[in-house]
Amino acid sequence: MKRTWWRRPIILLACVGAVVAAGLGGWTLWTEWQDKRVVDEACAGLVPRGKLGELPLSGGRISSNGESIDVDKISGTCMLASTEAGEARGQSHRAFFSAGVSTASRSSRADVDDSLDTLIDDQRRYSYPESPVGGGIAGLISDSGVQVRLSCPEVRTGNGEPVGTLVASAVQYVDSYAPLFSGRQMDQRTRDNLASIAVDVANALAAKLGCAERLPDPPGRLPGTNGKLKEAAAARGSCSWYGRAYREDVPGLPDEVLETRADPLAWQEKCGLAVRTEKALKLYRSLDKKPDHRAALRENYPDKRAEWWASTQSFFGEFPDGVGLPIGGGDSTRAEPGTAGRVEEGTAWWATSVCDGKPAVHTLTLGYGYGKVAAHLMEPVFRAYVKDVAERRGCMNLQFPRSSDFTAR
């Protein structure tokens, strides 16, 4: 059969295309291998590459900042950057994810809300209560990541100390910044994915260390952090106790709550209480008629929602350094097991108990302006909270501040 003149160019083009495709395929495979190597080296093979690729801004080449996880020491963090995250900020690479491991005895520094902060602030989301993971998992969800814990009492570290409890975290960076500072909360898919990654990291670490326990898969559609106030009477979760204790006939008591779900496996919990602006103004004006209150109130006019607030928090389990209660100027006092009292010259109180054989600390903090006028109202409120926690958690050996600690200063 006679060949036509146009066949040779087509054959050449097909050959060139095949060579180019093979080259691109080889380049893609090499890039994927290189990215996996970076992730595995930095994260000690604990982070699943497939789930990592499902996170926002994870596309393109992956790089590490040089930090890494040390399995033998059960410590460290791996922070990963991508070219996609970099392009979003006009740079070559930017961070989009980090994972970390530790033990509860080393990572459990706890600090309560500072009276100089606000209960709700769209630009500083760190005061919002973290939500429990649930589903039989000891875990907490922030607006930027998920942290889980896994018990491993039968294994000892290199220096002979029991491992105790493993801690694993997975954090997403949105716009190349943690939402903790950007005021944004991760979406549902990202939240569920990070919870799954955190569980995978904990289980993979447990397997490498020889721990017997494993965490189950987290439930789907995990709730995010809550930044919305509701009526006190409608409280159902971590503030349900206040729905029962609230008295509308007592002027000055908070009438709104900021709550999350309550979970017996959560090692921290929080209930925020707020005085509605209209009610706060009414109380302000009534107190302003008294000469001894005028100077204190002049700088504490409640002109914003939740400007006058209270916060109850509890910390369970391993907190070797105690719980830090702010005393101003960046300093803090540590609430030690078996003690109770009030922060000197401040509006923060603490009680202690023993829950499941381990020490627990329960705290109450009042916002700066609110604390100047409402300290004398808080003893029954704090007692109602601690009593509720003790009943829910089976706590004993309760130590509570003296009644004289709740006088106005």
C-alpha positions as CSV (number, residue, x, y, z in Angstrom):
1,M,0.0,0.0,0.0
2,K,1.3,3.4,-0.9
3,R,2.1,5.7,2.0
4,T,0.5,9.1,2.0
5,W,2.7,12.2,2.6
6,W,0.9,13.4,5.7
7,R,1.4,10.2,7.8
8,R,5.1,10.8,8.8
9,P,4.5,14.2,10.6
10,I,1.6,12.7,12.6
11,I,3.7,9.7,13.6
12,L,6.5,12.1,14.7
13,L,4.0,14.2,16.7
14,A,2.6,11.1,18.3
15,C,6.1,9.9,19.3
16,V,7.0,13.3,20.7
17,G,3.8,13.4,22.6
18,A,4.5,10.0,24.1
19,V,8.0,11.1,25.1
20,V,6.7,14.3,26.7
21,A,3.9,12.4,28.5
22,A,6.4,9.9,29.8
23,G,8.6,12.7,30.9
24,L,5.7,14.5,32.7
25,G,4.6,11.2,34.2
26,G,8.1,10.5,35.5
27,W,8.4,14.1,36.8
28,T,5.0,13.8,38.6
29,L,6.1,10.5,40.2
30,W,9.4,11.9,41.2
31,T,7.7,15.0,42.7
32,E,5.2,12.8,44.7
33,W,8.0,10.6,45.9
34,Q,10.0,13.7,47.0
35,D,7.0,15.2,48.8
36,K,6.3,11.9,50.6
37,R,10.0,11.8,51.6
38,V,9.8,15.3,53.1
39,V,6.6,14.6,55.0
40,D,7.8,11.2,56.3
41,E,11.2,12.6,57.4
42,A,9.8,15.6,59.2
43,C,6.7,13.9,60.7
44,A,8.5,10.5,61.5
45,G,6.1,8.6,59.2
46,L,3.1,9.4,61.4
47,V,1.1,11.7,59.1
48,P,-0.8,10.0,56.3
49,R,0.2,11.6,53.0
50,G,-3.2,11.0,51.3
51,K,-5.2,12.8,54.0
52,L,-2.6,15.6,54.1
53,G,-3.3,16.2,50.4
54,E,-7.0,16.8,51.1
55,L,-6.3,19.8,53.2
56,P,-6.7,23.4,51.8
57,L,-3.5,24.9,50.3
58,S,-1.7,21.6,50.3
59,G,-1.1,21.6,46.5
60,G,2.2,21.9,44.7
61,R,5.6,21.1,46.2
62,I,5.9,20.3,49.9
63,S,8.7,21.5,52.1
64,S,9.6,21.5,55.8
65,N,11.0,24.2,58.1
66,G,13.6,21.8,59.4
67,E,11.8,20.9,62.6
68,S,10.8,17.3,63.1
69,I,9.1,14.8,65.4
70,D,11.3,12.5,67.5
71,V,9.4,9.2,68.2
72,D,11.9,8.0,70.8
73,K,11.7,11.2,72.9
74,I,7.9,11.5,72.2
75,S,8.3,15.1,71.3
76,G,8.5,17.6,68.5
77,T,6.5,19.3,65.8
78,C,6.7,19.0,62.0
79,M,5.6,22.1,60.1
80,L,4.9,21.7,56.4
81,A,4.7,24.4,53.7
82,S,3.5,24.2,50.1
83,T,3.9,26.2,46.9
84,E,0.1,26.6,46.7
85,A,0.0,28.3,50.1
86,G,2.9,30.4,49.0
87,E,1.2,31.5,45.8
88,A,-1.9,32.6,47.9
89,R,0.4,35.1,49.6
90,G,2.7,36.0,46.7
91,Q,5.6,33.9,48.0
92,S,7.3,30.7,47.1
93,H,6.3,28.6,50.1
94,R,4.1,29.1,53.1
95,A,3.0,26.9,56.0
96,F,-0.3,25.1,55.7
97,F,-0.1,22.3,58.3
98,S,1.7,21.2,61.4
99,A,1.5,18.0,63.6
100,G,3.0,17.5,67.0
101,V,3.4,14.8,69.7
102,S,4.2,14.9,73.3
103,T,3.1,13.4,76.6
104,A,0.4,14.9,78.8
105,S,2.9,15.3,81.7
106,R,5.1,17.6,79.4
107,S,2.5,19.5,77.4
108,S,-0.2,20.3,79.9
109,R,0.5,23.9,81.0
110,A,-2.9,25.4,81.6
111,D,-3.9,29.1,81.9
112,V,-7.3,30.5,82.6
113,D,-8.9,33.5,80.8
114,D,-7.4,36.8,81.8
115,S,-9.8,39.4,83.2
116,L,-8.3,42.0,80.8
117,D,-9.4,39.9,77.8
118,T,-12.9,39.9,76.3
119,L,-15.3,36.9,76.3
120,I,-16.0,37.4,72.5
121,D,-13.7,39.1,70.1
122,D,-13.8,38.3,66.4
123,Q,-10.1,39.1,66.0
124,R,-8.8,37.0,69.0
125,R,-10.7,33.7,69.0
126,Y,-8.6,32.0,71.6
127,S,-11.1,32.8,74.4
128,Y,-13.8,30.7,72.7
129,P,-14.4,27.4,74.3
130,E,-12.9,24.3,72.7
131,S,-15.3,21.6,71.6
132,P,-14.8,17.9,72.6
133,V,-14.2,15.4,69.8
134,G,-16.5,12.8,71.4
135,G,-17.1,9.3,70.1
136,G,-15.1,7.8,72.9
137,I,-12.0,9.9,72.0
138,A,-10.3,12.2,74.5
139,G,-9.9,15.2,72.3
140,L,-10.5,18.9,71.9
141,I,-11.3,20.9,68.8
142,S,-10.2,24.5,68.5
143,D,-10.9,26.8,65.5
144,S,-7.5,25.9,64.0
145,G,-6.9,22.3,64.9
146,V,-7.5,19.1,66.9
147,Q,-5.7,17.5,69.8
148,V,-6.2,14.0,71.0
149,R,-4.9,11.9,73.8
150,L,-4.2,8.1,74.1
151,S,-3.4,6.3,77.3
152,C,-0.1,4.3,77.3
153,P,0.7,3.4,81.0
154,E,2.5,0.1,80.2
155,V,5.4,1.6,78.2
156,R,8.4,3.5,79.7
157,T,10.6,6.1,78.2
158,G,14.4,5.8,77.7
159,N,15.0,7.1,81.2
160,G,12.6,4.6,82.8
161,E,9.6,6.9,83.4
162,P,6.1,5.7,82.4
163,V,4.8,7.3,79.2
164,G,1.4,7.9,80.8
165,T,-0.6,9.6,78.2
166,L,0.3,10.4,74.6
167,V,-0.8,13.7,73.0
168,A,-1.1,14.2,69.3
169,S,-2.2,17.3,67.4
170,A,-3.0,18.3,63.8
171,V,-3.3,22.0,62.9
172,Q,-4.3,23.7,59.7
173,Y,-3.1,27.1,58.6
174,V,-5.7,29.2,56.6
175,D,-4.3,32.1,54.5
176,S,-1.0,30.8,55.7
177,Y,-1.8,31.8,59.3
178,A,-3.4,29.8,62.1
179,P,-7.1,30.8,62.4
180,L,-6.3,31.4,66.0
181,F,-4.9,34.7,64.9
182,S,-6.9,35.4,61.7
183,G,-10.3,35.2,63.3
184,R,-11.5,32.5,60.8
185,Q,-12.7,29.0,61.6
186,M,-11.8,26.0,59.5
187,D,-14.6,24.4,57.4
188,Q,-16.4,21.2,58.2
189,R,-14.3,19.0,55.8
190,T,-11.0,20.4,57.1
191,R,-12.1,19.9,60.7
192,D,-13.1,16.2,60.2
193,N,-9.9,15.6,58.2
194,L,-7.7,17.1,60.9
195,A,-9.4,15.0,63.6
196,S,-8.8,11.9,61.5
197,I,-5.1,12.9,61.0
198,A,-4.6,13.6,64.7
199,V,-6.1,10.1,65.6
200,D,-3.8,8.5,62.9
201,V,-0.8,10.2,64.4
202,A,-1.7,9.1,67.9
203,N,-2.3,5.5,66.8
204,A,0.8,5.3,64.6
205,L,2.9,6.7,67.5
206,A,1.4,4.2,69.9
207,A,2.2,1.3,67.5
208,K,5.9,2.4,67.2
209,L,6.2,2.7,71.0
210,G,4.4,-0.6,71.7
211,C,1.4,0.8,73.4
212,A,-1.6,-1.5,73.5
213,E,-4.4,1.0,73.2
214,R,-5.7,2.6,70.0
215,L,-8.2,5.4,69.4
216,P,-11.4,4.7,67.3
217,D,-12.1,6.7,64.2
218,P,-13.6,10.1,65.1
219,P,-17.3,10.7,64.4
220,G,-18.2,12.6,61.3
221,R,-19.3,16.2,61.1
222,L,-17.6,17.4,64.2
223,P,-18.8,20.7,65.7
224,G,-16.6,23.7,65.6
225,T,-15.9,26.2,68.3
226,N,-18.9,28.2,69.4
227,G,-18.9,32.0,69.4
228,K,-22.6,32.6,69.9
229,L,-24.3,33.7,73.1
230,K,-27.7,32.2,74.1
231,E,-30.2,32.8,76.8
232,A,-29.2,31.4,80.2
233,A,-32.4,29.4,80.5
234,A,-31.5,27.6,77.2
235,A,-28.1,26.3,78.4
236,R,-27.7,22.6,77.7
237,G,-24.0,21.8,77.4
238,S,-21.1,23.0,79.6
239,C,-23.3,25.8,81.0
240,S,-26.4,23.6,81.7
241,W,-25.7,24.1,85.5
242,Y,-26.1,27.8,85.1
243,G,-29.5,27.4,83.5
244,R,-30.6,25.9,86.8
245,A,-28.7,28.3,89.0
246,Y,-29.6,31.5,87.3
247,R,-31.9,33.9,89.2
248,E,-33.5,36.6,87.2
249,D,-34.4,38.5,90.4
250,V,-30.8,39.1,91.3
251,P,-29.6,42.3,89.5
252,G,-26.2,41.9,87.9
253,L,-26.1,38.2,87.3
254,P,-25.1,37.2,83.8
255,D,-28.2,36.3,81.7
256,E,-26.4,34.8,78.6
257,V,-24.1,31.9,78.2
258,L,-21.3,30.8,75.8
259,E,-21.1,27.1,75.9
260,T,-19.9,23.9,74.3
261,R,-20.7,20.3,74.6
262,A,-19.8,18.5,77.8
263,D,-17.8,15.3,77.5
264,P,-16.4,13.1,80.4
265,L,-13.2,12.5,78.4
266,A,-12.3,16.2,77.9
267,W,-9.4,17.3,80.0
268,Q,-10.6,20.9,79.9
269,E,-14.0,22.5,79.8
270,K,-15.3,26.1,79.9
271,C,-18.6,28.0,80.3
272,G,-18.7,31.7,79.5
273,L,-21.3,33.9,81.1
274,A,-22.2,37.4,79.9
275,V,-24.4,40.2,81.1
276,R,-26.6,41.6,78.3
277,T,-25.7,45.1,77.5
278,E,-29.0,46.6,78.5
279,K,-28.9,44.9,81.8
280,A,-25.3,45.9,82.4
281,L,-26.1,49.5,81.7
282,K,-29.0,49.4,84.1
283,L,-26.7,48.0,86.9
284,Y,-24.0,50.5,86.0
285,R,-26.3,53.5,86.4
286,S,-27.7,52.2,89.7
287,L,-24.2,51.8,91.1
288,D,-23.0,55.1,89.8
289,K,-25.3,56.8,92.3
290,K,-23.1,55.6,95.1
291,P,-19.9,57.7,95.6
292,D,-17.7,54.8,96.4
293,H,-18.4,53.2,93.0
294,R,-18.0,56.2,90.7
295,A,-14.2,56.2,90.3
296,A,-14.2,52.5,89.7
297,L,-17.0,52.6,87.2
298,R,-15.9,55.6,85.1
299,E,-13.4,53.5,83.0
300,N,-15.6,50.4,82.8
301,Y,-18.7,51.6,81.0
302,P,-20.3,48.4,79.4
303,D,-20.8,49.7,75.8
304,K,-20.3,46.4,74.0
305,R,-22.1,43.0,74.1
306,A,-20.4,40.7,76.6
307,E,-18.3,43.5,77.9
308,W,-19.2,42.4,81.4
309,W,-18.5,38.7,81.6
310,A,-17.5,35.7,83.8
311,S,-15.8,32.4,82.8
312,T,-15.8,29.1,84.7
313,Q,-13.2,26.5,83.6
314,S,-12.0,23.1,84.8
315,F,-8.8,21.3,84.2
316,F,-8.5,17.5,84.7
317,G,-5.6,15.1,84.8
318,E,-1.9,15.8,84.4
319,F,-0.9,19.4,85.0
320,P,2.4,19.2,86.8
321,D,2.9,23.0,86.8
322,G,-0.5,23.7,88.2
323,V,-3.0,26.0,86.6
324,G,-2.1,29.6,85.9
325,L,-4.4,32.3,87.1
326,P,-3.5,35.8,85.8
327,I,-2.6,38.5,88.3
328,G,-1.8,41.2,85.7
329,G,1.2,42.3,83.8
330,G,1.7,38.9,82.2
331,D,2.4,37.3,85.6
332,S,0.3,34.4,87.1
333,T,-0.1,32.5,90.2
334,R,-0.3,28.7,90.1
335,A,-3.3,26.8,91.6
336,E,-1.8,23.8,93.3
337,P,-3.8,20.6,94.1
338,G,-5.5,20.7,97.5
339,T,-5.7,24.5,97.7
340,A,-8.4,27.1,97.1
341,G,-8.6,30.8,97.1
342,R,-8.6,34.1,95.2
343,V,-5.9,35.7,93.2
344,E,-4.4,38.6,95.2
345,E,-5.8,42.0,94.0
346,G,-7.7,40.2,91.2
347,T,-11.0,38.8,90.2
348,A,-10.1,35.2,89.7
349,W,-10.9,32.3,92.1
350,W,-10.0,28.6,92.2
351,A,-11.2,25.4,93.9
352,T,-9.6,22.0,93.7
353,S,-10.8,18.4,93.9
354,V,-9.7,14.8,93.0
355,C,-11.4,13.3,90.0
356,D,-10.8,9.7,89.0
357,G,-7.9,9.6,91.3
358,K,-6.2,12.7,89.7
359,P,-6.2,16.3,90.9
360,A,-8.5,18.8,89.2
361,V,-8.7,22.6,89.3
362,H,-11.9,24.6,88.9
363,T,-11.7,28.3,88.3
364,L,-13.8,31.4,88.0
365,T,-12.7,34.6,86.3
366,L,-14.5,37.9,86.0
367,G,-13.8,40.5,83.3
368,Y,-12.1,43.6,84.6
369,G,-15.0,46.0,84.6
370,Y,-17.5,43.4,85.8
371,G,-15.3,42.2,88.6
372,K,-15.4,45.6,90.2
373,V,-19.1,45.4,90.8
374,A,-20.1,41.8,90.9
375,A,-17.5,39.9,93.0
376,H,-20.0,39.7,95.9
377,L,-22.5,37.9,93.7
378,M,-20.3,35.1,92.6
379,E,-19.9,32.7,95.6
380,P,-23.2,30.9,94.9
381,V,-22.5,30.9,91.2
382,F,-19.1,29.3,91.6
383,R,-20.4,26.8,94.2
384,A,-23.1,25.7,91.7
385,Y,-20.5,25.2,89.0
386,V,-18.1,23.2,91.1
387,K,-20.9,21.1,92.6
388,D,-22.1,20.3,89.1
389,V,-18.6,19.3,87.9
390,A,-18.0,17.2,90.9
391,E,-21.2,15.3,90.4
392,R,-20.7,14.8,86.7
393,R,-17.1,13.6,87.1
394,G,-17.4,11.8,90.4
395,C,-14.9,14.2,92.1
396,M,-14.0,14.1,95.8
397,N,-12.0,16.1,98.4
398,L,-13.3,19.4,97.3
399,Q,-11.5,22.5,98.5
400,F,-13.4,25.8,98.0
401,P,-12.5,29.5,98.7
402,R,-13.7,31.1,101.9
403,S,-16.9,33.3,101.8
404,S,-14.7,36.3,102.7
405,D,-12.8,35.8,99.4
406,F,-15.9,37.0,97.5
407,T,-16.1,40.5,98.9
408,A,-15.6,43.5,96.5
409,R,-12.2,45.1,96.3
